[in-house]
Amino acid sequence: MVVLLGAMAVAGCVAAEQFEIVRVRRDIRRVAAAQNECFDAIKADPAFRGLSGKSVWAGREPPPAVLANNNKPTQDDVLLLFMRRGASQACRKQELEAMEGVHPSFGGEFVEYFTGADGLFLQLVTGQVSWGENARRIAQIAAAANDRVKALPGVIGKQVNTGSWYTYEAQERQRVSALFPAWTAVQEQIEVQRQALAPSTRSTIMRCQYVGGRTLQCAY
């Protein structure tokens, strides 16, 4: 009887872990579908056609022609980059809040990715790197972030078995909060450049905080 109960307990743990993994993956697919729709509208906007063939959206392998582009953005390009960034902020806000809602650990990964991507954006609009170098670096940090995100459902599922799910969740919220200052600092540097290089565009600084200790809310 003891052996049977032990076996049932193990089976229950495994079932709970798998259920959580399935739940997380299902929610990720739901968020991804909404985000694809949001970003696809921006990609299709003819206003940004001037950036076609120069920059590549994260998650897509840059074609050889883009990687080989040693040119740096022109003034017109910089204006379009800031315009597109402004248009993308609604999608970013939606993405970050939704993924953090799946589990705070995803929030941490996205804040870290946004910080890195914004740093590269800053280098691009200030002429520190070429289109090709920017595409290469974006692809690198996007691939690394994607690998970490893919591993998270399994990590989250295991917390159910160890009984530390709530502790892990709280720790991840603390990690997310600790990452905000670095992201804000990069965004503030971008804002300085926006005012100097593209003053006709809107501010793109996004600030996020936890409301009630558990709900992430962002505004820009």
Sequence and secondary structure as in RCSB ss.txt:
>XXXX:A:sequence
MVVLLGAMAVAGCVAAEQFEIVRVRRDIRRVAAAQNECFDAIKADPAFRGLSGKSVWAGREPPPAVLANNNKPTQ
DDVLLLFMRRGASQACRKQELEAMEGVHPSFGGEFVEYFTGADGLFLQLVTGQVSWGENARRIAQIAAAANDRVK
ALPGVIGKQVNTGSWYTYEAQERQRVSALFPAWTAVQEQIEVQRQALAPSTRSTIMRCQYVGGRTLQCAY
>XXXX:A:secstr
 HHHHHHHHHHHHHHHHHHHHHHHHHHHHHHHHHHHHHHHHHHT GGGGGGTTT   TTS   HHHHT      H
HHHHHHHHHHHHHHHHHHHHHHHHHHH HHHHHHHHHHHHHHHHHHHHHHTTSS HHHHHHHHHHHHHHHHHHHH
HHHHHHHHHHHHT HHHHHHHHHHHHHHHHHHHHHHHHHHHHHHHHH TTS     EEEEETTTEEEEE 
